[in-house]
């Protein structure tokens, strides 16, 4: 399968420069992120993709949109692929709002408040990644699946950090070494840069 980290969000644009959380809940893609998503739709059009799984965050949905349009697919929600909730951008949008903004995607199984309010431990993120891997193995062939997710979750799922808009192939049946703990990283200051 292909795993892809969402393209640059407004959060990423500010945080990369300042290391300060800019306080943007459910951060959308930046102008650069939208450009990256368009480029990815062309780059991935040559790959055999028959299913797109996407985290419910806006930045992941916006990354999926041009890819899905180009391939003629409707993304499916993968709530287990959500972020680990360290920053303001990890406060999601209510399911009812997402359903209005993305009417072709089925949000009926998503709780209205589906994100976690407290930071998730590394162990919990790894357990969530293991659950998603087990679901993928049980659901049949995954070679033609694209998963769009987030930095911390993909560290747990793939065992490595990935830059915005980057993708790799991975077999969810393979064992993945757990990533180094994140708790050593200092919590960022929250405020406007």
N, C-alpha and C positions, 0 to 999 in steps of 0.2 A: 504494500500500500504506500501511498504518498502521504507524508505529514508535512504540513505547512504552517509556519507561524504567520499570524495575521500581519498585514502591511502596517506601515508607520501610522500610529494614532496621534491625535493632538497631545495626549499624555506623553507619548514617547518623544515627540518633538520638543516639548518643554523639559522633560526630565533628563534627557540625554545631555542637555547643556547645563542645567542648573543643579541636578541631583536633588531637587525639591519637588515634592508632589504638588502639581498645580491645582489640585482639587476639582478635577473634571470627572463627574460620575459618568459611567458608561461611555467613555471617550470615543468619539467617531474618528474615522480616518482623517488625516491631514491632507492637504493638497498633494504632497509627495506620496502619501499612502494610497490615494486614489490613482495616481500615476503608476505606482508599483502594481496595484491590483489589475489595471488595464494591461500592463506588460506581462503579468503572470497569466492572464487569460490567453494571450498569444503563445507564451512559452509552454503552457500546459496543454494546449490544444492538440499537440502531437502525442500526448500520453494517452494510454487506454484508461479512461476514467468513466465509470458507469454509475458511481454513487458518490455524493458529496455529503460528508458529515461535518457539522459546524457547531461551534460553541454558540450559546445564545447572546453573547455580547455583541453590541452594534458593530464594533470594529471587525469582528470575525464575519458577521453577516455581510458587511460592506465589502470585505475581501472576497467572499464567496460569490457575490452577485455577478460581476462580469465573467467570472469563470463559468458559473452555471448557465448564464445566458448564452455564452459562446458554445457550450457543449449541449445545450437544450435539456438541461437537468434542473430539477427542483431540489435544493438542499434539504437535508433532514437534520433535525436538531440532535445534538449530542451533549446533553447537559453535564455528563461526567467530564467533558473536556473543558469545563469552565476554568477560570483562573483561581489562584490560591488566596485571593483577598488580602493583599498587603497594602493596597493604595486606594485612593478615592475612585479611580477609574474602574475598580473591581466591584463597585456598587452598580448593579445591573439596572435595566429598565423592566418595569412590570410586564408580565406576559401579555396582558391585554393591550398594552401600548405597542409591544413588538408585533402582535398579531395585526393591529391596524396598519403599522408601517410596512409589514412584510406579508401581504395577504395571501401569497401563494404558498407560504410555509405553514405547516401544521404545528401550532403552539398548544394544542388542546391537552397534551399530557404534561405541560410545564406548569409548575406551581406559579401563582401570581408573583410571589417573592421567592426566587429560585437560587439566588446567590447567598453566600454566607456573610454574616456581618463581622465576624471575628477572623483574624488570620488563621488559616488552616496550617496545622503542623506538617512538617516534611513527611512524616510517617503516614498521615492521613492522605496527603496528595499522592504518595506512592501507592497506597491501598486503592485509591480511586482510579489511578492509572491501570493497576492490575485488574480492577473490575471491568474497565473498558476493554482491555486486552482480551479478557475472558469472553466478554460479550461478542467481540469481533470474531474470535476463534469459533464460537458456537453458532454464529449467524451464517457460516459458510464462507465461500471464497471472498477474500478481501484484497486480492491483487489489483482490483480495479476501483478501489476506494480511495478517496481523498479526504483527509481529516484536517480541518482548519481549527487551530487552537492558539494557545498563549505560551509565553516564555516559561513560567514556572511549571505549568502543567506538562509542557513538552519535555522539560528537564526530567520530570518523573517518568514520563511515558517512553522517551527515547534515550534517557541517560546523558543528555547533552543540552547545552544552551544553543539557541538558534537566533540569528538576527531577524529583524522584521522582514517579511516577504521572502524568506528563504525556505527551501523545501528539501527533503531527503526521502529516500525510499526506506521502508522498514517492514519487517515481517513481524506482526504482533505475536506470533508463536515463539519468537526468539526470546531468550532470557536477556534482560536489560539490567546492567549494574546500576544500583541506586546512585543518584547524583550525590555530590557532597552536600552536607546540611546547609540550608539557607540561614539558619538561626545565627550564624556567625556574622552575617551581613548586618550592619547597623540599620535601624529603622530610619527612613528619611524624615527630614523635617517637612511638615505640611504647611503650605502657605503659598502665596503668589510670588513668583520670582521677581 
